[in-house]
């Protein structure tokens, strides 16, 4: 191999495992350990952070930071990334569209013709269903919140409620949840000593505080967002006991449409909400299992009336 090819191969190997012994690398590349050391020095000079430890248990490993190494992708991986980037060009995260277009252009330039044709075929025959006007999320805000979740570090930010009131919040972030329409931050509010969900498009000026924390018994972030967005805002809340496991029922009632709680391993409680009875009836008739309507009382009557109309038709 020439030097350039050998350096790319060395980078690929360093990516594939957390750590490599120098002798192993030399054997894989069919070079001497001395040449391995020289190649590592070349990569370091190009900005790639490669750590080295001598002795038993030591070796070479690719450290964090530095320049982004070239990606060596399988055919299926390249197609998946290209299709994903095209979808990202229509995202609601500000700044991502331009970055996605730029990355897609670079990837498209180096794709083999046969893979480019696959990507073009998928894109040409795929249409995204319009979702109406959705709130735009600041990409920089999203990155800061994600960093807080990743590093278990507190965050302060300005938050605007649904009525326009702004306030300063200090939180311990747990997870970012995307419902398909909106982005939410699940975090423990330090001032209120309670778990809260925050719409990311209403967050401004986030800043990491440097304060670390540990959660003793954190909630399920998806369930908390489902409760806050699918149950709490509505006037009528239905409670239905279903003779099926929770894992089975969530295939029909996902978190974006209701909350499913396991009861005894053979049945579960399903909660969903709306402003009036008709949408609740629609959900009940979609459940293909034996069930018992617990609340509200009017829902039981509405479902019976609906069944009578169907039987009389």
TIMARFI-434745 format. One record per atom (N, C-alpha, C): x, y, z; residue in three letters. Coordinates in steps of 0.2 Angstrom, whole numbers, plus 5000, padded with zeros to 4 digits. Last residue first. Layout:
! TIMARFI-434745
XYZAla...
***
This chain:
! TIMARFI-434745
461349975053Unk461449995046Unk461449935042Unk461249935066Unk460649945063Unk460749965055Unk462549915070Unk462149855069Unk461549865066Unk462950055071Unk463250015066Unk462849945065Unk462050095081Unk462050125074Unk462350085069Unk462550025092Unk461850015089Unk461750045082Unk463850075093Unk463750005091Unk463049995088Unk463550205097Unk463850195091Unk463850125089Unk462950175110Unk462550205104Unk462850205098Unk464050125116Unk463450085115Unk463050115110Unk464850245117Unk465150185113Unk464550135111Unk464050325125Unk464250345118Unk464450285114Unk464050255137Unk463450265133Unk463550285126Unk465450265140Unk465150195139Unk464550205135Unk465650405141Unk465950365136Unk465650295135Unk464950445153Unk464650455147Unk464950425141Unk465850415163Unk465250375162Unk464950385155Unk467650415156Unk467050445160Unk466450405159Unk468050265164Unk467950335165Unk467950365158Unk468050125161Unk468050145168Unk467850225169Unk467650005150Unk467750075151Unk467550095158Unk468549855147Unk468049885152Unk468149965152Unk468749735134Unk468949795138Unk468349815142Unk469449625122Unk468949635128Unk469149695132Unk470149715108Unk470249665113Unk469649675118Unk470449805098Unk470149745096Unk470149685102Unk470149975098Unk470449925102Unk470149855101Unk469350065091Unk469950035087Unk470349985091Unk468450105099Unk468250055094Unk468850035090Unk469150205107Unk468950135110Unk468750085104Unk469350305097Unk469950265100Unk469750205103Unk468050355095Unk468550325089Unk469050285092Unk467750395108Unk467350335105Unk467850305099Unk468550515108Unk468650455113Unk468350395110Unk467950595099Unk468650565097Unk468850505102Unk466650615105Unk466750585099Unk467450555098Unk466750695117Unk466650615118Unk466850585111Unk468050825118Unk467350795118Unk467350725117Unk469350845120Unk468850895122Unk468150875122Unk470250705126Unk470050745121Unk469550805124Unk471450565130Unk471050625131Unk470850665125Unk471750405138Unk471850455132Unk471350505133Unk472450265145Unk472250335146Unk472350375140Unk472350095149Unk472450145144Unk472150215145Unk473049975158Unk472550025159Unk472850075153Unk473049795155Unk473349855155Unk472849915156Unk473449615158Unk472949675156Unk473349735157Unk474349535162Unk473949505157Unk473449565154Unk475149605170Unk475549565166Unk475049535160Unk474349695177Unk474549625180Unk474949585176Unk474549825171Unk474249815177Unk474449745181Unk475449955162Unk475349885164Unk475049875171Unk474750085153Unk475150065160Unk474949995161Unk474850205141Unk474750135142Unk475150115148Unk474250355135Unk474650325140Unk474450255142Unk474150415118Unk473850395125Unk474450365129Unk474750455107Unk474050455107Unk473750445113Unk476150445108Unk475850515105Unk475150515106Unk476350315112Unk476350365117Unk476150435114Unk475050225102Unk475750245104Unk475750295109Unk474050105101Unk474050165105Unk474750185107Unk474549995095Unk473950025092Unk473850095095Unk475649955102Unk475649955094Unk475149985091Unk475249955115Unk475550015112Unk475750015105Unk474749825117Unk474249885116Unk474649945113Unk475849745119Unk475349735113Unk474949795112Unk476349795131Unk476749795125Unk476349785118Unk475249775140Unk475449845138Unk475849845131Unk474149635135Unk474749665138Unk474949735136Unk472449645138Unk473049625133Unk473649655137Unk471049695141Unk471349625142Unk471849605137Unk471049855147Unk471049815141Unk471349745143Unk470149985154Unk470549925156Unk470449875150Unk470250155152Unk469950095149Unk470450035151Unk469850325154Unk470150265157Unk469850205155Unk469850485146Unk469650415146Unk470050365150Unk469550645151Unk470150595151Unk469750525151Unk469250805144Unk468950735146Unk469550685145Unk470050915143Unk469550915148Unk469250845149Unk471850915141Unk471150905138Unk470650905144Unk473250925145Unk472850985142Unk472150975141Unk473550795150Unk473450855155Unk473050915151Unk473750705139Unk473250695144Unk473050765147Unk474750735130Unk474150695127Unk473650695132Unk475750805136Unk475450835130Unk474850795128Unk476050745148Unk475950815148Unk475650845142Unk476050605145Unk475650635150Unk475450705149Unk477150605135Unk476450585133Unk475950605138Unk478150655144Unk477950695138Unk477250675136Unk478250535152Unk478050605155Unk477850655150Unk478550435144Unk477850435147Unk477750505150Unk479850475140Unk479250465135Unk478550475138Unk480550465152Unk480450535148Unk479850535143Unk480150395167Unk480150375160Unk480050445156Unk481050475180Unk480450455177Unk480550425170Unk482350425191Unk482150465186Unk481450435183Unk482950415205Unk482350375202Unk482050415197Unk484050495207Unk483950435211Unk483450385208Unk485250575197Unk484550555198Unk484550495202Unk486550695201Unk486350625200Unk485650605201Unk487550825194Unk487050795198Unk486950725197Unk488550975192Unk488450905190Unk487850875196Unk488651135185Unk488451095191Unk488251025189Unk488951205174Unk489451175177Unk489351125183Unk487851265167Unk488051295173Unk488651265176Unk487551305150Unk487751255155Unk488051285161Unk486151395145Unk486851395146Unk487051345152Unk485051465133Unk485251405137Unk485951415139Unk484251565126Unk484851585130Unk485051525135Unk482551495126Unk483051535124Unk483651545129Unk481251385122Unk481851395126Unk482251445123Unk480151355114Unk480051415119Unk480651425123Unk480551245107Unk480551305103Unk480351365108Unk480551145117Unk481151175116Unk481151235112Unk479451145131Unk479451145123Unk480151175121Unk479751045144Unk479851105142Unk479851105134Unk479150955159Unk479250955151Unk479251025149Unk479750915175Unk479350955170Unk479550945163Unk479750865192Unk479950855185Unk479450895180Unk480250975205Unk479850935202Unk480050925195Unk480751085213Unk480851025215Unk480350975212Unk480751215208Unk480051185210Unk480151115213Unk482051235206Unk481751285210Unk481051255213Unk482451135197Unk482751145204Unk482451185208Unk481551025188Unk481551095189Unk481851105197Unk482250905178Unk481950915185Unk482150985186Unk481550875161Unk482050895166Unk481750905173Unk481450855144Unk481250825151Unk481750835156Unk481050955131Unk481550935136Unk481250915142Unk480350915115Unk480250935122Unk480950915126Unk479850965099Unk480350935103Unk480250965110Unk478450905088Unk478750955093Unk479350925096Unk478150805079Unk477950875078Unk478250925082Unk478750695084Unk478650695077Unk478350765075Unk479150715097Unk478550675096Unk478350675089Unk480650695105Unk480350715099Unk479750675097Unk481450735120Unk480950685117Unk480650725111Unk482950735129Unk482550765124Unk482150715120Unk483250705147Unk483150685140Unk482750735135Unk483650785158Unk483650705158Unk483750685151Unk484350925166Unk484050895161Unk484150815161Unk483951015179Unk484350965178Unk484050915172Unk483751195178Unk483551125178Unk484051085178Unk483051355181Unk483651315182Unk483451245183Unk482351485171Unk482251415174Unk482951385175Unk481551635171Unk482151605171Unk482051535175Unk480151675160Unk480451675167Unk481151635166Unk478751755152Unk479451725152Unk479651725159Unk477151725146Unk477551745152Unk478251715151Unk476351675135Unk476851725134Unk477251745140Unk475551565138Unk475251625138Unk475751685137Unk476451455137Unk475951465132Unk475551535132Unk478051525143Unk477451485143Unk476951495138Unk479751535139Unk479051565138Unk478551515138Unk481251545148Unk480651505145Unk480051545145Unk483051545148Unk482351585148Unk481851545145Unk484051435158Unk483751465151Unk483151505153Unk485351335164Unk484951385165Unk484651415158Unk485751165168Unk485651215163Unk485151265165Unk486951035174Unk486351085175Unk486351135169Unk487350885167Unk487550955169Unk486950995169Unk487650765160Unk487350765167Unk487550825170Unk488150755148Unk488650765153Unk488350765160Unk486950745140Unk487450695139Unk487950695145Unk486150845144Unk485850785145Unk486450735145Unk486950955140Unk486750945147Unk486550875149Unk486950925126Unk487550925130Unk487450915137Unk485650955123Unk485850885122Unk486550875126Unk485651095125Unk485151045129Unk485450975129Unk486451135115Unk486651145122Unk486251105126Unk485751085103Unk486451065105Unk486651075112Unk484651165104Unk484551095104Unk485251065106Unk485151295102Unk484851275108Unk484751205109Unk485551285089Unk486051295094Unk485751275101Unk484351265082Unk484851215082Unk485351215088Unk482851315087Unk483451335086Unk483951275087Unk481351255079Unk481851245085Unk482551275083Unk479851315074Unk480551305072Unk480951305079Unk478251235074Unk478651285077Unk479451265076Unk477351205059Unk477651185065Unk478151235068Unk475951205049Unk476551245051Unk476751225058Unk475751035041Unk475551105043Unk476151145046Unk476350925037Unk476150925043Unk475850995046Unk476250835021Unk476350905025Unk476050895032Unk477150685019Unk476550715020Unk476550785024Unk478450675007Unk478250685014Unk477550715015Unk478650554995Unk478350614996Unk478250625004Unk479750464984Unk479550474991Unk479250544992Unk480250444972Unk479650414973Unk479450414980Unk481450514972Unk481050524967Unk480350494968Unk482150444983Unk481950514984Unk481450534979Unk482450324977Unk482050324983Unk481750394984Unk483250364966Unk482550324965Unk482150324971Unk484350424972Unk483850464967Unk483250424967Unk484850304978Unk484650364982Unk484150404978Unk485250234967Unk484750204972Unk484450264976Unk486150314960Unk485450294957Unk484950264962Unk487150314969Unk486850374968Unk486150364964Unk487550184968Unk487250204974Unk486850264973Unk488050184955Unk487550134956Unk487150154963Unk489050284955Unk488450294951Unk487950244953Unk489650314972Unk489750274966Unk489050284962Unk489850474980Unk489450404979Unk489550374972Unk490450594980Unk490850534980Unk490550464980Unk489350684979Unk489950694975Unk490450624974Unk488550654989Unk488350644983Unk488950644978Unk489250715000Unk489150634999Unk488950614992Unk489150844997Unk489850814998Unk489750744997Unk487750864997Unk488150874991Unk488850844991Unk487450835011Unk487250785005Unk487550804999Unk488050935017Unk488350865018Unk488150825013Unk487251045012Unk487951045011Unk488250975012Unk486051005017Unk486151015010Unk486851005008Unk486251005031Unk486050945028Unk486150945020Unk486551135033Unk487051095034Unk486951025031Unk485251195030Unk485851205026Unk486451155027Unk484451125040Unk484351115033Unk484951135029Unk484951165052Unk485051095050Unk484951085043Unk484451295055Unk485151285054Unk485351215051Unk483151235065Unk483451295061Unk484251275061Unk482151105063Unk482751125067Unk483151175063Unk481251045056Unk481051105059Unk481551135064Unk481850975039Unk481750975047Unk481451045049Unk482150955027Unk481450985028Unk481350985035Unk483350895026Unk483350965023Unk482650995024Unk483250765032Unk483450825036Unk483350895033Unk482950695020Unk482450705025Unk482550765029Unk484250695015Unk483750725011Unk483150735016Unk484950625025Unk485050695024Unk484550725020Unk484350495023Unk484250535030Unk484350605029Unk484950465011Unk484150465012Unk483950505018Unk486250455015Unk486050505010Unk485250515010Unk486250355024Unk486450425026Unk486150475021Unk485850245017Unk485450265022Unk485550335024Unk486950235007Unk486250255005Unk485850275011Unk487950205016Unk487950265012Unk487350285010Unk487550075021Unk487650135026Unk487650205022Unk487549995010Unk486950015013Unk486950075018Unk488949995007Unk488450025002Unk487850045006Unk489950055022Unk489650005017Unk489150035013Unk491150185023Unk490450165023Unk490350105019Unk492250275032Unk492250215027Unk491550185028Unk492450445033Unk492050395035Unk492150335029Unk493950535040Unk493550515034Unk493150445036Unk493750615056Unk494050565051Unk493650555045Unk493650785060Unk493250725059Unk493650675054Unk495050835071Unk494650835064Unk494250775064Unk494750835089Unk495150845083Unk494750845076Unk493850725099Unk494050785097Unk494450785091Unk494550575108Unk493950625106Unk494250685103Unk495750465100Unk495450505106Unk494850545103Unk496050295096Unk495850365093Unk495450405099Unk497450215103Unk496750225102Unk496550295100Unk498750095105Unk498450155102Unk497750155102Unk499350025121Unk499250025114Unk499050095111Unk499449925136Unk499449985132Unk499249975125Unk499549805141Unk498849835142Unk498849895138Unk501249835145Unk500649785145Unk499949815146Unk501849985136Unk501849925141Unk501249885140Unk501250145133Unk501750095132Unk501550035138Unk499950215124Unk500150195130Unk500650145129Unk499250355114Unk499750295115Unk499950285122Unk497950425105Unk498350415111Unk498750355111Unk497750545092Unk497850465093Unk498250465100Unk496750655085Unk497050645091Unk497150565093Unk497250725070Unk496850665072Unk497150655079Unk497950825063Unk497450845068Unk497050785071Unk499150795056Unk498550815052Unk497950825056Unk499950745066Unk500150805063Unk499550835058Unk499350625068Unk499350675073Unk499450745070Unk499750555056Unk499050565058Unk498950625063Unk501150545058Unk500850585053Unk500150605054Unk501150465070Unk501450535070Unk501150575064Unk500650345064Unk500350385069Unk500550455070Unk501750325055Unk501050335053Unk500650375058Unk502750295064Unk502850355060Unk502150375057Unk502250175071Unk502350235075Unk502450305070Unk502250095059Unk501650115063Unk501750175067Unk503550085057Unk503150115052Unk502450135055Unk503950005068Unk504250075068Unk503850115063Unk503249885066Unk503049925071Unk503349995071Unk503049865048Unk503449855054Unk503149905060Unk501649795039Unk502149845040Unk502549835046Unk500349745037Unk500949715034Unk501549765034Unk499249785044Unk499449835038Unk500049805035Unk499149685054Unk498549695049Unk498849735043Unk500449695060Unk500249635056Unk499649645051Unk500349825065Unk500849815061Unk500749755057Unk499249805074Unk499249855069Unk499749835063Unk499849715083Unk499249695079Unk499149745073Unk500849795088Unk501049735084Unk500449715080Unk500149885096Unk500549905090Unk500749855085Unk498449855099Unk499149845101Unk499549855095Unk497149965100Unk497449915096Unk498249915099Unk495450005106Unk496150005107Unk496549945103Unk494149995102Unk494350055106Unk495050055107Unk493949975084Unk494049945090Unk494250005095Unk493750045072Unk493449985073Unk493449955080Unk494650155071Unk493850165072Unk493550105074Unk495850095068Unk495750135075Unk495050145076Unk495550055055Unk495650005060Unk495550035067Unk495450175049Unk494850135049Unk494950085054Unk496750225050Unk496150265053Unk495550215054Unk497350135042Unk497550135049Unk496950175053Unk496850165030Unk496750095032Unk496850095040Unk497350295028Unk496650285028Unk496450215031Unk498750255028Unk498450305033Unk497750295034Unk498850185016Unk498950155022Unk498750195028Unk498550275006Unk498050215007Unk498150185014Unk499650355008Unk498950385009Unk498450325010Unk500750275005Unk500650305012Unk499950325013Unk500250114996Unk500550184997Unk500450215003Unk500449945000Unk500050005000Unk500450065000Unk
***
